């Protein structure tokens, strides 16, 4: 067939079958292993060549890539594509694709032979169980390896496209192959076992998904998170440039070994239950499993089980013996019990610290700290004091008071609550009003083993950061540890808690400072020691540093600091292998100011922003309020285990992730390193010079004033016409905060715990007020208030009422309505522009007709509308041409007309003449007022 007619056929000679070689049967382990890897390769390519697999993989990779591309903005400003950021995005959306692939294709691999009807042949082959079984699991290991490698492929691609070439492959290797890959393998092990156990592909999928949903649900909704009981879960961790993988290695590797051993046990059991032949009932497979169970299997299972149980005991000992694990319910119950036991001591008179000398010895490699404090105590109350209440609030669980001497004598311990760490000592001599006594205390705080969760960030190998409360107990009851939720307070029989701070007329609140009730203002000095290659820092001026042998006989580096004048009892201790950038700045009043930036050696990119912000902030606050009290400003970096910046006397610690590695190349993105530094520097005036009382609303004196000062520094640096983005951000944050309020919103005057009020509403209100009445006039009021209340050494300490009184005294009568609305009421605007039309005149003259609507609404604390404004409001009207760029590349608005109008509620038609072509126009175009819907404030001119 197919041959041309007439073509001759030739027949090739063949050898008889008898002459063919006889195949040799080889049943050796080496042969089985060879077949194992060949079959695994075949199984692997059966998976990865599947179009559905490729589609899911592509989807996962795209999510991974774009999460890395857009991830980790702060205030809308992106960070540099550092390797640890590229690694962290794997837990955003990509992990879902990993679960889908491993769950689905584990079922495909296990049941493939049945799906293609090859099982009757494969099951009859004279090969051991583990060959076919193992080849399928090895194929899944290959898939896990492929999935984990996509993370670094995406990361490196992201970094390269963005022009960042510090790939840090060592970090990729450690995180992906030693931490992440075991997690994928553990998932494959469990899913593999489930499919073998149920012996049905679709039921296996359902059960596998159900297992992970139950685990997730119990942890997140059932509030159970004991990692030892949740398959494949490990404690959280965070990579840091300062501290690397740090102290996370031990718990991560321990848990991974624990779960891998359990997974290996499941694999051995799965091999015993592996279905071969047409009999597939569980009863039959269980009978076969008994037959397959032999001495080698018993030995392997015994070793794996002993290893698993041994590692479990090791983890349990670390988590629950060396440390304490509590469920969320237990923690809440504990808070309630503490309040029930000790609330009665909340207002008991306690001595105040007047002078403190500390000696702190940090041991970063061993992760512990020893401290000694010499305190001068004074009874500033009107009652005698016969006992000292010590309340340990250290974040380190293992805290010990090694010694306590008061007035040269050891006081008697009359109440010893080691559970709540509340101790009462009988004073050797009763302190009468005005009496003073010296107290000497030595403590030790340390980390032991590892906890179930949490970063344990206080003492680390490089980048330790402790507060004074981590080193020494506070005096008396701390209301800050109480339950806040009314739901749980009711559950535990506690009364409703509407406020955290006393009323502004409360004598107890007026006699204590907001951030610390153990002292008024104190004198302070201290010595801190650390490892020889680190720099340790306390507030104050460095007197000297030296190296000598410590108590352990090893070389240690010592630093001695002393603060000038009085300061709030609010100090920190830090230690790291820092690089230091120093600059000398002459302030506008002619003083020399030392600016020192302590940072990771590679984090030099944005150091100049911190320096410039310090200069501008000190200059602004100096000129507008009162002189800076110190000759130095220090900014120091600590690991990214927490996300805050904090202002101590002349020292501002900054988290590693807050500006040091930000990408400020786009000038239109918020330069939050500059902005937040200005905020923290302003706290040297508002919080450290003017120390508010512990009363409702007092935190506005600290936080709202610091935010306002930072906004004004921004305004003077960049100009008013680029301020809208920042004002809009504050507005949106405030509106979002009040929308999510679960109790009630308090006024700016009385607010005591809602940060969206003191930060966002406070800054908007003060910015708008200076815009209405004039910056100099408002700042004169703040300066007068500061000069009257700075460094007060006796109560009553400042309240928000006094602050508001100073403001009211400077505000003209016509604007008193705004002060009342902004500080004493909850008022929101609904301003909008309905129409904007222009008519061209001669040359570049235009006439613009605007139809605007003004409306003001009042709300009660629960967010219910209570009425509408009836009087006139001073509201800005703006007409703008095309935006332009500043000299630094920022987009700025170009107003052709920008003036304030007194508008009554309702619609208004305004006809305005401008020079230049109008492009857009609006009412309150810069978002200076608190407008419920600000997106309708500006429209294009027709």
MARVO-836292 format. One record per residue (C-alpha): x, y, z. Coordinates in steps of 0.5 Angstrom, whole numbers, plus 500, padded with zeros to 3 digits. Layout:
VEXPA   X   Y   Z
VEXPA   X   Y   Z
...
//
This chain:
VEXPA   X   Y   Z
VEXPA 500 500 500
VEXPA 503 507 498
VEXPA 508 503 493
VEXPA 509 505 486
VEXPA 506 500 481
VEXPA 512 495 479
VEXPA 516 497 485
VEXPA 520 491 488
VEXPA 519 489 495
VEXPA 526 487 499
VEXPA 525 482 505
VEXPA 531 483 510
VEXPA 533 477 513
VEXPA 532 477 521
VEXPA 535 473 527
VEXPA 531 467 530
VEXPA 528 469 536
VEXPA 532 463 539
VEXPA 538 467 538
VEXPA 536 474 542
VEXPA 539 475 549
VEXPA 535 473 555
VEXPA 534 479 559
VEXPA 537 478 566
VEXPA 532 479 572
VEXPA 535 484 577
VEXPA 532 486 584
VEXPA 537 490 587
VEXPA 536 496 592
VEXPA 541 500 587
VEXPA 536 498 581
VEXPA 530 500 585
VEXPA 533 507 587
VEXPA 535 508 579
VEXPA 528 506 578
VEXPA 525 511 583
VEXPA 529 517 581
VEXPA 527 516 574
VEXPA 520 515 575
VEXPA 520 521 580
VEXPA 523 525 574
VEXPA 517 522 570
VEXPA 512 524 575
VEXPA 515 531 576
VEXPA 514 533 568
VEXPA 507 530 568
VEXPA 505 535 573
VEXPA 509 541 571
VEXPA 507 540 563
VEXPA 500 540 565
VEXPA 497 547 562
VEXPA 493 548 569
VEXPA 499 547 573
VEXPA 502 552 569
VEXPA 496 557 569
VEXPA 496 557 576
VEXPA 504 558 577
VEXPA 503 564 572
VEXPA 498 567 577
VEXPA 502 566 583
VEXPA 508 568 580
VEXPA 505 575 578
VEXPA 502 576 584
VEXPA 508 575 587
VEXPA 512 580 583
VEXPA 507 585 583
VEXPA 506 584 591
VEXPA 514 585 591
VEXPA 513 591 586
VEXPA 508 595 590
VEXPA 509 592 597
VEXPA 511 596 603
VEXPA 509 603 602
VEXPA 509 608 608
VEXPA 505 614 607
VEXPA 504 612 600
VEXPA 512 612 599
VEXPA 515 606 597
VEXPA 521 602 600
VEXPA 528 600 597
VEXPA 527 593 594
VEXPA 531 590 600
VEXPA 532 582 600
VEXPA 528 581 606
VEXPA 522 585 603
VEXPA 522 581 597
VEXPA 522 575 601
VEXPA 516 577 606
VEXPA 511 578 600
VEXPA 511 570 599
VEXPA 506 570 605
VEXPA 502 576 602
VEXPA 498 572 596
VEXPA 503 567 593
VEXPA 502 562 599
VEXPA 495 561 597
VEXPA 497 559 590
VEXPA 502 554 593
VEXPA 497 551 597
VEXPA 492 550 591
VEXPA 498 547 587
VEXPA 500 542 593
VEXPA 493 540 595
VEXPA 491 539 588
VEXPA 497 536 585
VEXPA 498 532 590
VEXPA 492 528 589
VEXPA 493 528 581
VEXPA 500 525 583
VEXPA 497 520 588
VEXPA 491 518 583
VEXPA 495 518 577
VEXPA 495 511 575
VEXPA 488 510 577
VEXPA 486 516 572
VEXPA 490 513 566
VEXPA 488 506 568
VEXPA 495 504 569
VEXPA 494 502 576
VEXPA 493 494 574
VEXPA 499 494 571
VEXPA 503 498 575
VEXPA 501 494 581
VEXPA 502 488 578
VEXPA 510 489 577
VEXPA 515 486 582
VEXPA 517 492 585
VEXPA 517 494 592
VEXPA 511 499 595
VEXPA 516 504 596
VEXPA 518 505 589
VEXPA 512 507 586
VEXPA 510 511 592
VEXPA 517 514 593
VEXPA 517 517 586
VEXPA 511 520 587
VEXPA 513 524 593
VEXPA 519 526 590
VEXPA 516 529 584
VEXPA 512 533 589
VEXPA 519 535 593
VEXPA 521 537 586
VEXPA 514 542 585
VEXPA 516 544 592
VEXPA 523 546 590
VEXPA 520 549 584
VEXPA 515 554 588
VEXPA 520 556 593
VEXPA 525 558 587
VEXPA 520 562 584
VEXPA 520 567 590
VEXPA 528 569 589
VEXPA 527 569 581
VEXPA 521 574 583
VEXPA 525 578 588
VEXPA 531 579 584
VEXPA 527 581 577
VEXPA 524 586 582
VEXPA 531 588 584
VEXPA 534 589 578
VEXPA 528 592 574
VEXPA 528 598 580
VEXPA 536 598 579
VEXPA 538 595 586
VEXPA 543 590 585
VEXPA 545 588 592
VEXPA 541 581 592
VEXPA 544 578 598
VEXPA 543 571 596
VEXPA 545 568 602
VEXPA 539 571 605
VEXPA 535 568 600
VEXPA 538 561 601
VEXPA 537 561 609
VEXPA 530 564 608
VEXPA 527 560 602
VEXPA 531 553 603
VEXPA 532 553 611
VEXPA 525 556 613
VEXPA 520 556 607
VEXPA 522 550 603
VEXPA 520 545 610
VEXPA 514 549 610
VEXPA 512 547 603
VEXPA 514 540 604
VEXPA 510 539 611
VEXPA 504 541 607
VEXPA 506 536 601
VEXPA 507 530 607
VEXPA 500 532 610
VEXPA 496 532 604
VEXPA 500 526 601
VEXPA 498 522 607
VEXPA 490 524 607
VEXPA 490 522 599
VEXPA 493 515 601
VEXPA 488 515 607
VEXPA 482 516 604
VEXPA 484 513 597
VEXPA 479 518 593
VEXPA 482 524 589
VEXPA 476 528 590
VEXPA 475 527 597
VEXPA 482 527 599
VEXPA 482 534 596
VEXPA 476 536 600
VEXPA 479 533 607
VEXPA 486 537 605
VEXPA 482 544 604
VEXPA 478 542 610
VEXPA 484 541 615
VEXPA 487 548 613
VEXPA 481 551 614
VEXPA 480 548 621
VEXPA 487 550 623
VEXPA 486 557 620
VEXPA 479 558 623
VEXPA 481 555 630
VEXPA 487 560 630
VEXPA 484 566 628
VEXPA 477 565 630
VEXPA 478 560 636
VEXPA 483 564 639
VEXPA 488 558 640
VEXPA 495 559 637
VEXPA 499 554 641
VEXPA 504 552 635
VEXPA 506 546 638
VEXPA 498 543 636
VEXPA 498 546 629
VEXPA 501 542 624
VEXPA 506 546 620
VEXPA 506 553 624
VEXPA 512 556 627
VEXPA 513 562 631
VEXPA 513 569 627
VEXPA 520 572 625
VEXPA 523 578 622
VEXPA 529 579 618
VEXPA 533 585 620
VEXPA 539 588 617
VEXPA 542 590 624
VEXPA 540 583 627
VEXPA 540 579 621
VEXPA 536 572 623
VEXPA 538 574 630
VEXPA 535 570 635
VEXPA 529 567 631
VEXPA 534 561 628
VEXPA 533 556 634
VEXPA 525 556 634
VEXPA 524 556 627
VEXPA 529 550 626
VEXPA 526 547 632
VEXPA 519 547 629
VEXPA 521 545 622
VEXPA 524 539 625
VEXPA 518 537 629
VEXPA 514 538 624
VEXPA 518 534 619
VEXPA 519 528 623
VEXPA 511 528 624
VEXPA 511 528 616
VEXPA 516 523 616
VEXPA 511 518 620
VEXPA 505 520 616
VEXPA 509 518 610
VEXPA 511 511 613
VEXPA 504 510 615
VEXPA 502 512 608
VEXPA 507 507 605
VEXPA 504 501 609
VEXPA 497 503 607
VEXPA 499 504 600
VEXPA 493 501 595
VEXPA 496 496 590
VEXPA 491 492 586
VEXPA 483 492 586
VEXPA 481 491 593
VEXPA 481 498 595
VEXPA 477 498 602
VEXPA 480 501 608
VEXPA 479 494 612
VEXPA 483 491 606
VEXPA 489 496 606
VEXPA 489 496 614
VEXPA 490 488 613
VEXPA 495 489 608
VEXPA 499 494 612
VEXPA 499 489 618
VEXPA 503 484 613
VEXPA 507 490 611
VEXPA 509 492 618
VEXPA 516 489 619
VEXPA 522 490 624
VEXPA 525 495 619
VEXPA 519 499 619
VEXPA 518 498 626
VEXPA 525 501 627
VEXPA 524 507 623
VEXPA 517 509 626
VEXPA 520 508 633
VEXPA 526 512 631
VEXPA 522 518 628
VEXPA 517 518 633
VEXPA 522 518 639
VEXPA 525 524 635
VEXPA 518 527 634
VEXPA 516 527 641
VEXPA 523 529 644
VEXPA 523 535 639
VEXPA 516 536 642
VEXPA 518 536 649
VEXPA 524 541 647
VEXPA 519 546 644
VEXPA 514 545 650
VEXPA 520 546 655
VEXPA 522 552 652
VEXPA 515 555 650
VEXPA 511 553 657
VEXPA 517 551 662
VEXPA 522 557 661
VEXPA 517 561 658
VEXPA 509 562 660
VEXPA 504 561 654
VEXPA 497 564 655
VEXPA 491 564 650
VEXPA 488 570 649
VEXPA 482 568 654
VEXPA 487 567 659
VEXPA 490 574 658
VEXPA 484 577 658
VEXPA 482 574 665
VEXPA 489 575 667
VEXPA 488 583 666
VEXPA 481 582 669
VEXPA 484 579 675
VEXPA 489 584 676
VEXPA 484 590 676
VEXPA 480 586 681
VEXPA 486 585 686
VEXPA 490 591 685
VEXPA 485 597 683
VEXPA 484 599 690
VEXPA 491 601 690
VEXPA 491 606 684
VEXPA 491 612 688
VEXPA 495 610 694
VEXPA 500 615 696
VEXPA 507 613 693
VEXPA 514 617 693
VEXPA 516 621 687
VEXPA 523 620 684
VEXPA 527 626 684
VEXPA 534 624 682
VEXPA 536 617 679
VEXPA 543 614 677
VEXPA 543 608 673
VEXPA 548 603 671
VEXPA 546 598 666
VEXPA 550 592 663
VEXPA 548 589 657
VEXPA 550 582 654
VEXPA 547 582 647
VEXPA 550 575 646
VEXPA 547 572 652
VEXPA 541 576 651
VEXPA 540 579 658
VEXPA 541 585 662
VEXPA 543 587 669
VEXPA 541 594 672
VEXPA 543 598 678
VEXPA 539 604 680
VEXPA 540 609 686
VEXPA 534 613 687
VEXPA 532 619 691
VEXPA 525 619 693
VEXPA 521 624 696
VEXPA 514 624 699
VEXPA 511 629 695
VEXPA 504 628 698
VEXPA 500 630 704
VEXPA 500 623 707
VEXPA 505 619 710
VEXPA 507 613 706
VEXPA 509 607 710
VEXPA 510 602 704
VEXPA 513 602 697
VEXPA 509 598 692
VEXPA 513 595 686
VEXPA 509 593 680
VEXPA 514 590 674
VEXPA 512 592 667
VEXPA 518 589 664
VEXPA 517 586 657
VEXPA 522 581 659
VEXPA 518 575 662
VEXPA 524 573 667
VEXPA 525 579 671
VEXPA 528 579 678
VEXPA 529 584 684
VEXPA 536 582 686
VEXPA 537 587 692
VEXPA 533 593 695
VEXPA 536 597 700
VEXPA 532 603 702
VEXPA 535 608 707
VEXPA 541 604 708
VEXPA 536 598 711
VEXPA 533 592 707
VEXPA 525 593 707
VEXPA 521 587 709
VEXPA 517 584 703
VEXPA 510 584 706
VEXPA 506 582 699
VEXPA 510 577 694
VEXPA 505 576 688
VEXPA 510 573 683
VEXPA 505 571 678
VEXPA 502 579 677
VEXPA 509 581 679
VEXPA 506 586 684
VEXPA 510 587 691
VEXPA 509 591 697
VEXPA 515 593 702
VEXPA 514 595 708
VEXPA 519 602 709
VEXPA 524 601 714
VEXPA 522 608 716
VEXPA 515 612 715
VEXPA 516 617 710
VEXPA 512 624 712
VEXPA 510 629 707
VEXPA 516 632 705
VEXPA 521 627 707
VEXPA 526 624 703
VEXPA 530 617 702
VEXPA 535 614 698
VEXPA 533 607 695
VEXPA 538 602 692
VEXPA 536 597 687
VEXPA 539 592 683
VEXPA 535 588 677
VEXPA 536 582 672
VEXPA 532 581 666
VEXPA 533 576 661
VEXPA 531 572 655
VEXPA 530 564 656
VEXPA 529 559 651
VEXPA 524 562 646
VEXPA 516 563 646
VEXPA 510 561 642
VEXPA 510 568 639
VEXPA 513 575 639
VEXPA 519 578 637
VEXPA 522 578 644
VEXPA 526 585 641
VEXPA 529 588 647
VEXPA 535 585 648
VEXPA 538 582 641
VEXPA 545 580 638
VEXPA 545 587 635
VEXPA 540 593 636
VEXPA 538 592 643
VEXPA 533 597 645
VEXPA 530 598 652
VEXPA 525 602 656
VEXPA 527 604 663
VEXPA 520 600 665
VEXPA 524 594 662
VEXPA 530 595 667
VEXPA 526 597 674
VEXPA 519 597 677
VEXPA 514 602 677
VEXPA 511 605 683
VEXPA 504 602 685
VEXPA 498 600 680
VEXPA 498 601 673
VEXPA 491 603 670
VEXPA 494 602 663
VEXPA 494 594 664
VEXPA 487 594 664
VEXPA 482 591 659
VEXPA 479 596 655
VEXPA 473 593 651
VEXPA 467 594 654
VEXPA 465 587 652
VEXPA 470 583 656
VEXPA 469 588 662
VEXPA 462 586 662
VEXPA 464 578 661
VEXPA 468 579 667
VEXPA 464 583 671
VEXPA 468 589 671
VEXPA 464 596 670
VEXPA 464 600 663
VEXPA 471 604 662
VEXPA 469 610 658
VEXPA 476 614 660
VEXPA 483 612 661
VEXPA 485 618 664
VEXPA 481 623 670
VEXPA 477 629 669
VEXPA 481 635 668
VEXPA 479 638 675
VEXPA 481 631 678
VEXPA 487 633 684
VEXPA 490 626 683
VEXPA 490 627 675
VEXPA 493 634 676
VEXPA 499 632 681
VEXPA 501 627 676
VEXPA 505 627 669
VEXPA 502 624 663
VEXPA 507 619 661
VEXPA 510 617 668
VEXPA 507 618 675
VEXPA 513 616 679
VEXPA 516 622 678
VEXPA 515 629 676
VEXPA 522 632 673
VEXPA 528 629 675
VEXPA 536 629 675
VEXPA 539 623 671
VEXPA 546 620 669
VEXPA 548 613 668
VEXPA 553 608 665
VEXPA 552 603 660
VEXPA 556 597 658
VEXPA 556 593 652
VEXPA 560 588 648
VEXPA 566 591 645
VEXPA 564 592 638
VEXPA 558 596 640
VEXPA 556 603 642
VEXPA 551 604 648
VEXPA 547 610 649
VEXPA 543 613 654
VEXPA 540 620 654
VEXPA 544 625 656
VEXPA 551 628 654
VEXPA 557 623 653
VEXPA 562 624 659
VEXPA 567 618 657
VEXPA 568 611 654
VEXPA 573 606 655
VEXPA 574 599 655
VEXPA 575 594 661
VEXPA 574 587 663
VEXPA 567 586 666
VEXPA 564 582 672
VEXPA 565 576 667
VEXPA 572 577 666
VEXPA 571 579 658
VEXPA 573 586 655
VEXPA 567 590 655
VEXPA 566 597 653
VEXPA 563 603 658
VEXPA 559 609 656
VEXPA 558 614 661
VEXPA 552 619 660
VEXPA 550 625 664
VEXPA 544 630 663
VEXPA 544 637 664
VEXPA 538 640 668
VEXPA 531 637 669
VEXPA 528 632 665
VEXPA 522 627 665
VEXPA 523 620 668
VEXPA 523 617 661
VEXPA 529 614 658
VEXPA 532 608 654
VEXPA 538 604 653
VEXPA 540 602 646
VEXPA 546 598 643
VEXPA 548 596 637
VEXPA 554 596 632
VEXPA 553 603 629
VEXPA 556 607 624
VEXPA 555 615 626
VEXPA 554 621 622
VEXPA 556 627 626
VEXPA 554 635 624
VEXPA 555 641 628
VEXPA 549 646 626
VEXPA 549 653 629
VEXPA 541 655 631
VEXPA 538 661 629
VEXPA 539 664 636
VEXPA 547 663 635
VEXPA 547 656 639
VEXPA 552 650 637
VEXPA 548 644 636
VEXPA 551 637 635
VEXPA 547 633 631
VEXPA 549 625 631
VEXPA 545 620 627
VEXPA 547 612 629
VEXPA 545 608 624
VEXPA 547 601 620
VEXPA 553 602 616
VEXPA 549 601 610
VEXPA 543 605 611
VEXPA 547 612 609
VEXPA 542 613 603
VEXPA 537 618 607
VEXPA 541 620 613
VEXPA 542 627 610
VEXPA 534 627 611
VEXPA 534 626 618
VEXPA 540 631 619
VEXPA 536 637 615
VEXPA 529 635 619
VEXPA 533 636 625
VEXPA 536 643 623
VEXPA 529 645 620
VEXPA 525 643 626
VEXPA 530 646 632
VEXPA 530 652 628
VEXPA 522 653 627
VEXPA 521 651 635
VEXPA 526 655 637
VEXPA 524 661 633
VEXPA 516 660 635
VEXPA 516 657 642
VEXPA 522 658 646
VEXPA 529 655 646
VEXPA 531 648 645
VEXPA 534 646 652
VEXPA 539 641 650
VEXPA 546 642 646
VEXPA 545 635 642
VEXPA 540 631 638
VEXPA 541 624 637
VEXPA 537 619 632
VEXPA 539 612 633
VEXPA 536 606 629
VEXPA 534 600 632
VEXPA 531 593 628
VEXPA 525 593 625
VEXPA 521 588 630
VEXPA 517 594 632
VEXPA 514 600 627
VEXPA 515 606 631
VEXPA 519 612 633
VEXPA 520 615 640
VEXPA 522 622 643
VEXPA 526 621 649
VEXPA 530 627 652
VEXPA 535 629 646
VEXPA 535 622 643
VEXPA 530 619 638
VEXPA 530 612 637
VEXPA 527 610 630
VEXPA 525 603 627
VEXPA 530 600 622
VEXPA 524 600 617
VEXPA 522 607 618
VEXPA 525 612 613
VEXPA 532 609 613
VEXPA 531 604 607
VEXPA 525 608 604
VEXPA 526 610 596
VEXPA 524 618 596
VEXPA 526 619 589
VEXPA 519 621 587
VEXPA 519 628 590
VEXPA 511 627 590
VEXPA 511 622 595
VEXPA 511 623 602
VEXPA 518 625 605
VEXPA 516 621 612
VEXPA 523 621 614
VEXPA 523 628 614
VEXPA 516 629 617
VEXPA 516 624 622
VEXPA 523 627 625
VEXPA 520 634 625
VEXPA 515 631 629
VEXPA 519 627 634
VEXPA 524 633 635
VEXPA 518 637 636
VEXPA 516 633 642
VEXPA 523 636 646
VEXPA 518 642 647
VEXPA 511 639 647
VEXPA 512 633 652
VEXPA 519 634 655
VEXPA 519 642 656
VEXPA 511 642 657
VEXPA 510 636 661
VEXPA 502 635 661
VEXPA 498 632 666
VEXPA 495 626 667
VEXPA 488 628 665
VEXPA 483 627 659
VEXPA 485 631 653
VEXPA 492 633 656
VEXPA 495 628 650
VEXPA 493 633 645
VEXPA 499 638 648
VEXPA 504 633 646
VEXPA 501 630 640
VEXPA 497 635 637
VEXPA 502 640 638
VEXPA 508 636 635
VEXPA 504 634 629
VEXPA 502 641 628
VEXPA 509 643 629
VEXPA 511 638 624
VEXPA 506 641 619
VEXPA 509 648 619
VEXPA 516 645 618
VEXPA 513 642 612
VEXPA 510 648 610
VEXPA 516 653 610
VEXPA 520 648 607
VEXPA 516 646 601
VEXPA 510 652 601
VEXPA 503 652 602
VEXPA 501 650 595
VEXPA 504 643 596
VEXPA 501 641 603
VEXPA 494 638 600
VEXPA 497 631 600
VEXPA 499 631 607
VEXPA 492 635 609
VEXPA 488 630 605
VEXPA 492 624 608
VEXPA 490 627 615
VEXPA 483 628 614
VEXPA 482 621 611
VEXPA 486 618 617
VEXPA 481 622 622
VEXPA 475 620 618
VEXPA 477 612 618
VEXPA 478 612 625
VEXPA 472 615 627
VEXPA 468 610 622
VEXPA 471 604 626
VEXPA 470 607 633
VEXPA 468 601 637
VEXPA 466 606 643
VEXPA 465 613 642
VEXPA 469 619 639
VEXPA 471 624 644
VEXPA 472 632 643
VEXPA 479 634 642
VEXPA 479 638 648
VEXPA 477 631 652
VEXPA 480 626 648
VEXPA 484 621 652
VEXPA 486 615 648
VEXPA 484 616 641
VEXPA 490 617 636
VEXPA 486 619 630
VEXPA 483 625 634
VEXPA 490 627 637
VEXPA 494 626 631
VEXPA 490 627 625
VEXPA 484 631 627
VEXPA 489 635 632
VEXPA 494 637 626
VEXPA 488 639 621
VEXPA 485 643 626
VEXPA 491 647 628
VEXPA 493 648 621
VEXPA 487 651 619
VEXPA 487 655 625
VEXPA 493 658 624
VEXPA 491 659 616
VEXPA 485 663 619
VEXPA 488 668 624
VEXPA 495 668 622
VEXPA 501 663 624
VEXPA 505 668 628
VEXPA 499 670 632
VEXPA 497 663 634
VEXPA 505 661 635
VEXPA 505 667 640
VEXPA 499 664 644
VEXPA 503 657 644
VEXPA 510 661 646
VEXPA 506 664 652
VEXPA 503 657 654
VEXPA 510 654 653
VEXPA 513 659 657
VEXPA 508 659 663
VEXPA 508 651 663
VEXPA 515 649 661
VEXPA 519 645 666
VEXPA 514 645 672
VEXPA 516 642 678
VEXPA 510 642 682
VEXPA 503 641 680
VEXPA 498 642 678
VEXPA 501 640 671
VEXPA 498 643 664
VEXPA 491 641 662
VEXPA 488 641 655
VEXPA 483 646 658
VEXPA 489 651 660
VEXPA 492 650 653
VEXPA 485 652 650
VEXPA 485 658 654
VEXPA 491 660 651
VEXPA 489 659 644
VEXPA 482 662 646
VEXPA 485 669 648
VEXPA 489 670 642
VEXPA 483 668 637
VEXPA 479 674 634
VEXPA 472 674 636
VEXPA 470 673 629
VEXPA 473 666 629
VEXPA 471 664 636
VEXPA 466 659 633
VEXPA 471 655 629
VEXPA 475 654 636
VEXPA 468 652 639
VEXPA 467 647 633
VEXPA 474 644 633
VEXPA 475 643 640
VEXPA 469 642 644
VEXPA 464 639 639
VEXPA 464 634 633
VEXPA 463 638 627
VEXPA 464 636 620
VEXPA 463 640 613
VEXPA 459 638 607
VEXPA 462 643 602
VEXPA 462 642 595
VEXPA 462 645 588
VEXPA 457 644 583
VEXPA 459 648 577
VEXPA 465 652 575
VEXPA 464 656 568
VEXPA 469 661 565
VEXPA 468 667 560
VEXPA 474 669 557
VEXPA 475 677 557
VEXPA 481 681 554
VEXPA 488 678 554
VEXPA 489 673 559
VEXPA 483 676 563
VEXPA 477 671 565
VEXPA 471 671 569
VEXPA 469 665 573
VEXPA 462 663 575
VEXPA 462 658 581
VEXPA 456 655 584
VEXPA 458 652 591
VEXPA 455 649 597
VEXPA 456 650 604
VEXPA 454 645 610
VEXPA 456 644 617
VEXPA 453 638 621
VEXPA 454 636 628
VEXPA 455 629 631
VEXPA 454 626 638
VEXPA 460 622 641
VEXPA 456 616 638
VEXPA 456 619 631
VEXPA 449 621 631
VEXPA 447 627 627
VEXPA 445 632 632
VEXPA 444 638 628
VEXPA 446 643 623
VEXPA 450 650 623
VEXPA 446 656 622
VEXPA 452 661 622
VEXPA 457 664 617
VEXPA 463 660 616
VEXPA 470 662 614
VEXPA 471 658 608
VEXPA 477 658 602
VEXPA 475 659 595
VEXPA 480 657 590
VEXPA 481 658 582
VEXPA 487 654 579
VEXPA 491 654 573
VEXPA 495 648 571
VEXPA 500 645 576
VEXPA 507 646 576
VEXPA 513 643 579
VEXPA 517 646 584
VEXPA 525 647 584
VEXPA 525 640 588
VEXPA 520 637 582
VEXPA 514 637 587
VEXPA 507 638 584
VEXPA 504 644 586
VEXPA 498 648 585
VEXPA 498 655 582
VEXPA 492 659 584
VEXPA 490 664 580
VEXPA 485 666 586
VEXPA 485 663 593
VEXPA 481 667 598
VEXPA 477 666 604
VEXPA 469 668 604
VEXPA 464 668 609
VEXPA 459 663 607
VEXPA 452 661 610
VEXPA 449 654 609
VEXPA 446 653 603
VEXPA 448 654 595
VEXPA 452 660 593
VEXPA 454 663 586
VEXPA 460 667 586
VEXPA 463 671 580
VEXPA 470 672 580
VEXPA 475 675 576
VEXPA 482 672 575
VEXPA 488 673 570
VEXPA 490 667 567
VEXPA 487 661 564
VEXPA 483 657 569
VEXPA 483 650 569
VEXPA 480 647 576
VEXPA 476 651 582
VEXPA 473 649 588
VEXPA 471 650 595
VEXPA 476 649 601
VEXPA 481 646 595
VEXPA 487 644 600
VEXPA 482 640 605
VEXPA 484 645 611
VEXPA 477 643 614
VEXPA 474 637 616
VEXPA 470 635 610
VEXPA 466 628 610
VEXPA 467 627 603
VEXPA 473 631 600
VEXPA 473 629 593
VEXPA 467 633 591
VEXPA 471 640 593
VEXPA 474 641 586
VEXPA 472 640 579
VEXPA 474 642 572
VEXPA 472 649 570
VEXPA 468 649 564
//
